[in-house]
Amino acid sequence: MDTLKVRDGRDVEEVVRAAIANEQPLEIIGHGTKRTIGQPMATNAVLDVSALNAVSSYEPNELIITAQSGAPLADVQSLIDSKNQQFAFEPIDTSKLLGVYGNGTIGGMIGAGLAGPRRIRAGGARDHLLGAHAVSGFGDGFKTGGKVVKNVTGYDLCKLLTGSWGTLAVMTEVTLKVMPKPESERTLVLSGLDDLTANRAMTTALGSPFDVSGAAHLPNSAFRPATGALAEFAAQGRAVTLLRLEGIAASVADRAGSLVKALASFGTVEMLQDAASAAIWSAIRDVEPFAASGALGAWPVWRIVCPPASGGALGQVLARETGGDMIYDWGGGLIWAALPPKPDALAALVRQRVEAAGGHGSLIRASEETRRNVDVFHPQPSGIAALSERVRHSFDPKVILNRGRMVRGAPA
């Protein structure tokens, strides 16, 4: 396989134009840590942007950072952490889940658009992307957005790039807003709740005035066994429902006390603070109970987004009908489902149940053979699919960029 390493945006333009002339589709990679997500692509040429790895500018006082797309995410996070700042949407580190270890990139973070537990309060990756430089499937460089939200006029194209998995354009540089890290955090822990009761507890907490920034539920079956931050919960042998509060220490303490009273009908509430709390939410963010190195490492993993009120019931149905394990995040709006290995990853059953609940599901971890024969991303209704195709065609009419990654049987 030919790997074409680029040094700057002009190189990217030249490579894409050459690919168009030769009718040669390109696989776009940074460090390749999410390469196993999506439909397998039929291409023998790789456009490697990992050398575009500089932080162009960082203005802590303005809460803005601009970095090239190949900049290692961990390095950028370390830089903003030194100023006590963070990406508020908590980008997921997929290395443990996929078993593909390495340092993901800023471009991969935006291209995947996967947000962590704080999404319920802070929004997703697209809500924090202010601007981007990219190269379209025409081989033309373009700029969209700016360094402040008010700079955006007309179509805010950079939002389309989030979650596009490299199928619209090759990002070369992005500008993101950062946020101050909270002074303190506490996690309230309810034990022994079933999925439906936990769903009600999370809904109660999220509907309260106490500004909950994380709401997750881990059934006891998800601990098989658990290690690291979750090991203590596994040892207790009970399901746990977790609710996070963040902010100024005095405020967090006051809100935590009030929320404990509001949740009294759901049982005794325990509490974790600061470092212990942060470790728990990192494990939930990265879906550590379903890690590739763990007991369920050979099981396909689905990422299901549904109306939060439907989450508990949907998870129970899937667990009962498949024998799988569930992890609930976003107050029940996000379900990670690890299912027993089957050639089709039980796709027909999963999609039937998910659609009935008004949601959609993506197959995040599965073998290449399974991904070749199953729609990895949820099939869209015909009208939306037609609109998506028109958008894609306006960026990349020859289907040069990551051809076939998002749609099975994409045009050759």
C-alpha positions in Angstrom: 0.0 0.0 0.0 1.3 3.4 -1.0 1.6 5.9 1.9 1.8 9.5 0.9 3.1 11.7 3.8 2.3 15.4 3.5 4.1 18.4 5.0 1.5 21.1 4.6 -1.8 22.0 3.1 -0.3 22.6 -0.3 1.0 19.0 -0.3 -2.5 17.8 0.6 -4.0 19.7 -2.4 -1.4 18.2 -4.8 -2.0 14.6 -3.5 -5.8 14.9 -3.8 -5.6 16.4 -7.3 -3.3 13.6 -8.4 -5.7 11.0 -6.9 -8.6 12.6 -8.9 -6.5 12.5 -12.1 -5.6 8.8 -11.5 -9.1 7.9 -10.2 -7.4 6.6 -7.1 -9.4 6.8 -3.8 -7.4 7.8 -0.7 -7.7 6.5 2.9 -7.0 9.5 5.2 -5.2 8.7 8.4 -3.4 10.5 11.3 -2.1 7.9 13.7 -4.6 5.3 12.6 -6.1 4.7 16.1 -9.7 4.7 14.8 -8.9 2.9 11.5 -11.0 -0.1 12.5 -14.2 1.9 12.8 -16.3 2.0 9.7 -16.8 -0.1 6.6 -13.5 -1.6 5.2 -12.3 0.5 2.4 -11.0 -0.8 -1.0 -7.9 1.4 -1.6 -4.2 0.9 -1.9 -3.3 4.5 -1.2 -3.0 6.3 2.1 -2.8 10.0 2.7 -0.9 10.4 6.0 -1.3 13.8 7.7 0.6 12.9 10.9 3.4 15.3 10.0 0.9 18.2 10.3 1.4 18.1 14.1 2.1 21.6 15.3 0.0 23.8 17.7 -0.4 26.9 15.6 -1.5 29.1 18.4 -2.9 28.9 21.9 -4.5 31.8 23.7 -5.5 30.7 27.2 -7.0 34.1 28.1 -9.3 33.9 25.0 -10.1 30.2 25.6 -9.0 29.3 22.0 -6.5 26.8 20.6 -5.5 26.3 16.9 -3.7 23.1 16.0 -2.9 21.1 12.9 -4.9 18.0 12.3 -2.1 15.6 13.0 -1.3 17.1 16.3 -1.3 14.3 19.0 -4.4 14.7 21.1 -2.6 13.8 24.3 0.0 16.4 23.7 -2.6 19.1 23.1 -4.5 18.0 26.2 -1.3 18.2 28.2 -0.7 21.7 27.0 -4.1 23.1 27.9 -4.1 21.1 31.2 -1.0 23.1 32.1 -3.2 26.2 32.0 -5.9 24.4 34.0 -8.1 24.1 30.9 -9.8 21.3 29.0 -12.0 20.2 26.1 -15.3 20.3 27.9 -16.9 17.6 25.7 -14.4 15.0 27.0 -13.2 13.4 23.8 -13.1 9.6 24.0 -9.8 7.6 24.0 -10.8 4.6 22.0 -7.5 2.7 22.4 -8.7 0.4 25.2 -12.0 -0.3 23.5 -10.5 -1.1 20.1 -7.2 -2.6 21.3 -5.4 -0.2 18.9 -2.9 1.6 21.1 -1.4 4.9 20.1 -1.9 8.6 20.3 -5.0 9.8 18.5 -4.9 13.1 16.7 -6.9 16.3 16.8 -8.2 15.6 13.3 -9.3 12.2 14.3 -11.1 13.6 17.3 -13.1 16.0 15.1 -13.6 13.5 12.3 -15.1 10.9 14.7 -17.0 13.4 16.8 -17.3 11.1 19.8 -18.0 13.0 23.0 -17.8 11.7 26.6 -20.1 11.9 29.6 -20.2 15.7 29.8 -21.9 15.9 26.5 -25.3 16.2 28.3 -24.2 19.6 29.6 -21.3 20.9 27.4 -22.5 19.7 24.0 -20.5 17.6 21.5 -17.3 18.2 19.5 -19.1 20.2 16.8 -20.2 22.7 19.5 -16.6 23.5 20.3 -15.2 23.6 16.8 -14.9 27.3 15.8 -13.1 27.0 12.5 -11.1 24.8 10.1 -8.8 24.7 7.2 -9.3 21.7 4.9 -8.9 20.4 1.4 -12.0 19.2 -0.5 -12.4 16.3 -2.9 -11.8 18.8 -5.7 -8.3 19.3 -4.5 -9.0 22.9 -3.4 -8.1 24.3 0.0 -10.8 26.2 1.9 -11.3 27.9 5.2 -14.5 27.8 7.2 -15.5 29.5 10.5 -13.1 31.6 12.5 -11.7 32.1 16.0 -14.9 33.3 17.5 -18.5 32.2 16.9 -19.6 35.7 15.6 -17.1 35.3 12.7 -19.3 32.6 11.1 -21.5 33.9 8.3 -23.6 31.9 5.9 -23.2 28.1 6.2 -21.1 27.0 9.1 -19.3 24.3 7.1 -16.9 23.3 9.8 -19.8 21.7 11.7 -20.3 19.3 8.8 -16.8 18.1 9.1 -17.4 16.9 12.7 -18.4 13.2 12.6 -17.8 13.0 8.8 -15.0 10.4 9.2 -12.9 12.0 6.6 -15.4 11.6 3.8 -16.0 15.3 3.0 -12.6 16.9 3.2 -9.0 16.5 4.6 -8.7 18.8 7.6 -5.3 20.4 7.9 -5.9 22.8 10.8 -8.7 23.3 13.3 -9.6 26.0 15.9 -11.4 24.9 19.1 -12.6 26.6 22.2 -11.4 25.3 25.5 -12.9 25.7 28.9 -11.6 26.1 32.5 -11.3 22.9 34.4 -13.7 22.7 37.4 -12.2 23.5 40.8 -13.9 20.5 42.4 -16.1 17.5 41.5 -18.1 14.9 43.4 -19.8 11.8 42.2 -22.9 10.5 44.0 -23.2 6.7 43.9 -26.4 4.7 44.1 -26.0 0.9 44.4 -28.2 -2.0 43.4 -30.7 -0.3 41.1 -32.1 -2.2 38.1 -31.9 -0.5 34.7 -35.3 1.0 34.7 -35.0 2.4 38.3 -31.6 3.7 37.5 -33.0 5.4 34.4 -35.6 7.1 36.6 -32.9 8.2 39.1 -30.8 9.7 36.4 -33.8 11.5 34.9 -34.6 12.9 38.3 -31.1 14.2 38.8 -30.8 15.7 35.3 -34.2 17.3 35.7 -33.2 18.9 39.0 -31.7 22.4 39.3 -28.3 21.0 40.6 -26.5 21.1 37.2 -25.5 17.5 36.9 -22.6 17.0 34.4 -22.5 13.2 34.2 -25.2 10.5 34.7 -24.3 6.9 34.0 -25.4 3.4 35.1 -23.3 0.2 35.1 -25.3 -3.0 35.7 -23.4 -5.6 37.7 -23.0 -7.8 34.7 -20.7 -5.2 33.1 -18.0 -6.0 35.7 -16.4 -9.2 34.3 -14.2 -8.5 36.2 -13.4 -4.8 36.3 -10.0 -3.4 36.9 -8.5 0.0 37.7 -11.0 2.7 38.9 -14.0 0.3 38.6 -12.5 -2.5 40.6 -14.0 -1.5 43.9 -17.5 -1.5 42.3 -16.9 -5.0 40.9 -15.9 -6.2 44.3 -19.2 -5.1 45.8 -21.1 -7.2 43.2 -23.8 -4.6 42.7 -24.9 -2.3 39.9 -24.0 1.3 40.4 -25.6 4.5 39.2 -23.3 7.5 39.1 -24.1 11.2 39.1 -21.4 13.9 38.7 -21.4 17.5 40.0 -18.6 20.0 39.1 -17.7 23.6 39.8 -16.6 25.8 42.6 -16.0 23.6 45.7 -18.6 25.4 47.9 -21.2 25.1 45.2 -20.5 21.5 44.5 -20.8 20.6 48.2 -24.1 22.5 48.5 -25.6 21.0 45.3 -24.4 17.5 46.3 -26.2 17.7 49.7 -29.4 18.9 48.0 -29.2 16.2 45.3 -28.8 13.5 48.0 -32.0 14.6 49.5 -33.8 14.6 46.1 -32.6 11.0 45.5 -33.6 9.7 48.9 -36.3 7.5 47.5 -33.7 5.6 45.4 -31.7 4.4 48.4 -28.5 5.3 50.3 -26.1 7.6 48.4 -22.4 7.3 48.7 -20.0 10.0 47.5 -16.6 10.1 45.7 -14.5 13.3 45.5 -12.1 14.8 43.0 -9.4 12.3 41.9 -11.4 9.3 42.7 -14.4 10.8 40.9 -12.3 11.8 37.9 -10.9 8.3 37.5 -14.4 6.8 37.4 -15.6 9.1 34.7 -12.5 8.5 32.6 -13.2 4.8 32.8 -16.8 5.3 31.7 -15.8 7.7 28.9 -13.4 5.2 27.5 -15.8 2.2 27.9 -13.2 0.3 29.9 -15.5 -2.6 31.0 -15.6 -3.6 27.3 -11.9 -3.2 26.7 -10.3 -5.3 24.0 -8.0 -6.8 26.6 -10.8 -7.8 29.0 -13.2 -10.6 29.3 -15.5 -9.2 26.6 -12.7 -8.2 24.2 -13.9 -10.6 21.5 -17.5 -9.3 21.6 -18.8 -6.8 19.1 -19.6 -3.4 20.7 -22.5 -1.2 19.6 -22.9 2.5 20.3 -26.6 3.3 20.6 -28.1 6.8 20.9 -31.7 6.9 21.9 -34.2 9.1 23.8 -33.0 9.0 27.4 -36.4 8.0 28.7 -36.2 4.9 26.5 -32.7 3.9 27.5 -33.4 1.6 30.4 -36.2 -0.3 28.7 -34.2 -0.7 25.5 -31.1 -1.9 27.3 -33.1 -4.5 29.2 -34.7 -5.8 26.0 -31.3 -6.1 24.3 -29.7 -7.8 27.3 -32.5 -10.3 27.6 -32.7 -11.1 23.9 -29.0 -11.3 23.2 -27.3 -12.2 26.4 -25.2 -9.0 26.1 -24.0 -6.4 28.6 -24.9 -2.7 28.6 -23.4 0.5 29.9 -25.6 3.5 30.1 -24.3 7.1 29.8 -25.9 10.5 29.1 -28.7 9.7 31.5 -29.7 6.7 29.4 -29.4 8.5 26.1 -26.2 6.6 25.2 -25.9 2.9 25.5 -22.7 0.9 24.9 -23.8 -2.7 24.2 -21.3 -5.6 24.1 -23.0 -8.6 22.5 -22.0 -12.2 22.2 -20.0 -12.9 18.9 -22.2 -13.6 15.9 -21.2 -13.3 12.2 -23.6 -10.4 11.8 -23.1 -8.9 15.3 -26.9 -9.4 15.7 -27.3 -6.3 13.5 -30.9 -7.0 12.4 -32.2 -7.5 15.9 -30.3 -4.5 17.3 -31.5 -2.1 14.6 -35.1 -3.3 14.9 -35.1 -2.7 18.6 -33.2 0.6 18.4 -35.5 2.0 15.6 -38.6 1.1 17.6 -37.2 3.2 20.5 -36.5 6.1 18.2 -32.8 5.8 18.2 -29.8 4.8 16.0 -26.9 2.5 16.5 -23.3 2.2 15.1 -21.1 -0.9 15.3 -18.0 0.5 16.8 -16.0 -2.7 17.3 -16.2 -5.8 15.1 -14.1 -8.0 12.9 -13.3 -6.8 9.4 -15.4 -9.6 7.9 -18.4 -8.5 10.0 -17.9 -4.9 9.1 -17.8 -5.8 5.4 -21.2 -7.5 5.6 -23.0 -5.3 8.0 -23.9 -1.6 7.9 -21.6 -0.1 10.5 -23.4 3.2 10.6 -27.1 3.3 11.0 -28.8 3.3 7.6 -30.6 6.7 7.0 -34.1 7.1 5.8 -34.2 7.7 2.0 -34.8 11.4 2.2 -32.0 12.1 4.6 -29.7 9.7 2.7 -30.4 11.6 -0.5 -29.6 14.9 1.3 -26.4 13.5 2.8 -25.3 12.3 -0.6 -25.9 15.7 -2.1 -23.7 17.2 0.7 -21.0 14.7 0.1 -21.1 15.2 -3.7 -20.7 19.0 -3.2 -17.4 18.3 -1.3 -16.1 15.2 -3.1 -17.9 14.4 -6.4 -15.4 11.7 -7.4 -15.6 9.9 -4.0 -11.9 10.2 -3.6 -11.8 10.6 0.2 -12.3 7.6 2.5 -14.5 6.0 -0.2 -17.0 3.5 1.3 -16.1 4.1 4.9 -19.6 5.3 6.0 -21.9 3.6 3.5 -21.7 -0.1 2.6 -21.6 -0.7 -1.1 -20.7 3.0 -1.9 -20.1 3.7 -5.6 -16.7 2.5 -6.9 
